[in-house]
Amino acid sequence: GRLLSAQESKGEGEGVMEKEEERYLMRLAVNQQGIVSYKQGTEFGFTSSFFKRRVETGAWLRLHTGVYKVSGSPPTLEQREIAALLAAGDDAVLSHQTVARHHRLRYSEAEHRA
């Protein structure tokens, strides 16, 4: 599936208290295999000190600049792909073998070189 924006993860008519905002951010992380970006967090109003605290306490692991993994979630290939997409920016896409795997298609590099 596609990555959700912070607004899509929040839904409409829900509260804006920080604890609720943190729940929305964690919901987004769950929807993204335990991965969340600094940019997404700032859409919820979180600051760099929030992210710094999460890393310092071991709650989150920094994977790339501005991309974090919730500690305790088992590492997966999908997490690496989501983290790479978030690190690369809004115009990033998956392609070739990665997309074929997501759609359960067979992909042969040799067939595509000809």
Summary of the structure (lengths in Angstrom):
residues: 114
radius of gyration: 16.1
end to end distance: 30.8
largest distance: 57.1
contacts: 266
relative contact order: 0.12
helix: 49%
strand: 11%
